[in-house]
Amino acid sequence: MKQNKYDDPKFFAEYSKMPRSAGGLEAAGEWQVLRENLPELLGKRVLDLGCGYGWHCQFASEQGASLVVGIDISEKMLSKARELNSAENVEFLNTAIEDFKAAPESFDVVLSSLALHYVRDLAPVFLKVAELLSPRGIFCYSVEHPVFTSREQQDWCYDDEGNASYWPVDSYFDEGQRTTNFLGSEVVKYHRTVESHFKALVSAGFELESLVEPCPSPEMIKKMGWQDELRRPMMLILRAVKK
Amino acid sequence: MKQNKYDDPKFFAEYSKMPRSAGGLEAAGEWQVLRENLPELLGKRVLDLGCGYGWHCQFASEQGASLVVGIDISEKMLSKARELNSAENVEFLNTAIEDFKAAPESFDVVLSSLALHYVRDLAPVFLKVAELLSPRGIFCYSVEHPVFTSREQQDWCYDDEGNASYWPVDSYFDEGQRTTNFLGSEVVKYHRTVESHFKALVSAGFELESLVEPCPSPEMIKKMGWQDELRRPMMLILRAVKK
């Protein structure tokens, strides 16, 4: 059974309060870096895996994509997406990433923002992405960084005054399920190594074009009080081209 | 001034006692994985950057390389290399990695084992490696993993009984010098992110073919008591091809 945490009313209510939910892309610390790593979208057919509120779909539409499809397992997320980001040419579909089907070469760009760490098995999803993409199509995604996901706690070690002492890593090579606390709820994520991301891409027929460990900009760090974000990598952005 | 720690008699004496020094490649936890990632060496011209005792040069020679050049900044290491690994076709040169010069396209394979974290600036070295390689030449190297090098202490956090509690990460995005304790001596290494390795390779004209976070084999873990090696990545192996 695939997890559909975002349809849980309590979790959804908490998610709605996050800066990136209320403020959209500009409030997401990694957005500028993700944006730099996206290909030209003008005239492209774009698929967004785990589209959430649809902010990235809206962006693709504004960039002149010819077609945008956003999929998400959560109907609550899609309702909000239809309300907030209802640009023309954007279609939202209620389906799990693992279950989505479309004709081969239906898309030129597949993107995914912070959703693939909820997927148990990357290999079949990446094979499907390769099949869905046109020749030389681009797959660009962000996930939580393996340094961030290695322990179930996914939190700092703190000193007696409550300051973050350092970020603890453990069980790094023990890939698989992590039941962690996110926004006050239990959420299941899947930890995997950097090597596993690379191998899953190469095995599916991709060449890696970018590997980025994004930091928020100095301005955002200051504005949001995110100084600790420079102390450990929280996210990983990968861009690959179908060979 | 480039560091030449291995010519320090005390440090060299300690290094000589390490399993990998006394036992060669088979005593190095990452060797099997590095070996799997090396290309076919038969008939190839091979350069080893920071060759140390020359174990990898010896291996290349045994695999039928037509020429093997091992370079190292430490004359003590090279003396030992000439004594232990003096196969025909192997030439040892006393020079820093940063200072080595040869004609363009002089080599088909450049390898480096656990030496490049002593190099301050990767970019000029990688550009030189690309120049030294023939078209479609292979660059394969291991370094200490960024998770391992982020803090100067480069050690576990321990509980009251002296057991490793977890591996602390800090200052991850603060790239540069780390003065750390290795074998009872102060040694300067350079911390950089996974992203920086990838970017330095791509900027020098390489395509990444492998990204591996090696673990010792289950047999070695048992034999050597290395159970903690599964808890955090210690090394990174990258193989790239000149485009």
Interface residues (C-beta under 8 A of the other chain):
Chain A: V147 S150 R151 C157 S165 Y166 W167 P168 V169 D170 S171 Y172 F173 D174 T193 V194 E195 F198 E207 L208 S210 L211 V212 E213 C215 L230 R231 R232 P233
Chain B: V147 S150 R151 C157 S165 Y166 W167 P168 V169 D170 S171 Y172 F173 D174 T193 V194 E195 F198 E207 L208 S210 L211 V212 E213 C215 L230 R231 R232 P233
